[in-house]
Amino acid sequence: MDESQLQSVRRFNRLVTHRVGALEVDYLRRGRPLAEARLIFEISADGADVRSLRSRLGLDSGYLSRLLQSLKMQGLIAVTKGDVDGRRRNVSLTRKGSAERAAYDRLSDNLAESMLDPLDASEQKRLLAAMGEVERLIRAASVKVAAESADGADTRLCLDAYFRELAARFERL
């Protein structure tokens, strides 16, 4: 990598975080930072398992615990023990939390609209295509390929899924 490439990525990151308000203490003027707003979005109407939230968002246990505690104190979520395993915790939005999520959805739509409105139809199309390309490339760059133990649980899971896929796609002879 040369220095100009690194500076281009950093400049792009600064522009995006500024434009979407990621660093504001009061994200979308709802009284909480982006991390809490994102957690409300990730919990969704169906609720979520705390472990899966931590994994999906890449958060350490302590930080996630503080975020959950804050949302709980605001009356936006309820945390319960898992049905099958009492050590696991599930999170669901309260009625107030669902209303807050709906408000964030509206405000996020407004923010997206404010980025597209100043552009003509051709520019909007170009911007959306560029965003799609950036998303695809970032996802592709984050894929990790690694050897797994032949008798490991992950290997078994992948092979089972592979054979289910084959069975679904091809007739049995």
N, C-alpha and C positions, 0 to 999 in steps of 0.2 A: 504494500500500500504506500502510495506517496502522500505527502502532507496535504496536498490540495484535495485529495479524495476524502481523507479523514475530516478536513474542515467543511467540506460540502455536506457530509452526513450530519455533522454536529450543527451546522447552520439550519439544515432542514428540520432536525429534531427541535431546535429552539423555536423555530417558526411555528411548528405544529403545536407544541406544548403551550406557547403563548396564545395562539389563535383559539384553541379549544378551552383555554382557561384551566389547564391541568394544575398549575401551581397556585391558583387562588385558594385562599383559606375558605372562601364562601363560594364553592363551585355552583355555577348556574344560579347564584343568589338564593340558595336554599338553606344556607346556614351551616353547611358541613363541607369538609374537604372532599376532593375527588375520590380518595380511597373508600370513604364511607358510602358515597354515592354509587361507586362501582360495585361494592358489596351488596347493596340493595338490589341492583340490577341482576347480579349473579345469583342471588337467592331465588328470585323469580316467584311466580304464583304457586309453583309446585313445591317450593321449599328446597333445601339442599342439605347434604351431609357436610359437616365441618371439615372432615378430611379431604373431601373432593374440592371444596372451596379453596382450601390451603394449596392443594396441588394445582388447580386450574389457574389461580392467581399468582402462584409462586411466592407466597407469603410464609414467613416463619410463624411458628405456633404462638409466640408471645405477642407479636404485632396483630395477628388475626384475632387473638383473644381480646386485646384492648379495643379493637374496632367493634367486635361483637358486643362487648360490654357497653360501649358507648351507644350503639344502636338500641340495645336492650333498655338502657336507662332513658332513652328518648321515646320509648314505647313503640318502636318500629318493628321489632322482631321478638319472637319467642324461641327459646332454646329448650329442647327436650332430649331425653335419653332415647337412644335407638330402640326400636321394637325388638330386634333380634339380639343385639349386643348392647348391653347397658353402658359399656365404656364409650361407645360411639355417640356423638351428639348430632341432632338434626336441628336445623334452623328454618323457621318459617316467618313470613311477613305477617304482621298483625293487620287489622283493617286500616289502621293509620299508616303502616308501612306500605301497604298496597296503594293507598292514595298518594303517598310520597313517590312511589315508583312511577305512577301514572303522571305525576307532575314532572318528574325528571324526563320521562319519555317525551312529553310535550315540549319541554324546554330544549331537549337535545334535538328534536325535529326542527325547532325554531333556529337553533344554532346552525344546523346543516343547511337550512334554507337561506340563512344570512350569508353563507359562503357561496351558494349557488346563484342567488338572486342578481348580484351585480354582473354576472356573466351572461352572454347571449347563449343560445341553444348549442351552437357549435363548441363554444368554450366549455360549457357545462359537460358536454359529451367527452371532450378531451380530458378535463379534470377527473371525471369519474373513471375513465379508462386508465389514466395514470395512477389513480388511487388503487384500482384493482390490481394493476401491475406491481406496484410497491408492496401491496399486501401479499400477493403470490410469491414474490421474491423473498420477502422477509420470512414467510412461512417455510419456503424451500430451504433457506439458509439455516433454519433452526432445526431441521430434521437431523437426528443423530442415528447413525448406523453403527451397531456394535455387536460383537459376538455374544451369544448367550449360551449358557450351559444346556446341553441336549436334554437333560432331565429336569430342567427348571420349570417352575409354574408358569412363567411368562411364555416359555417355548411351547408348553402344552396348550396354553390359551390361544396362541397364534396358530398353531397347527390345527386345533379344533375349528377355529374360525375359517381357516383356509379350506378345510375339507367340507365344511357346511356351505361355503361359497361355491365350491366345485359341484357339490350335489344339487344346489339350487340352479346352477347354470347349465348343467349337462344331463342328458338322459342317462339313466343307468342301463347298461347292456346286459 
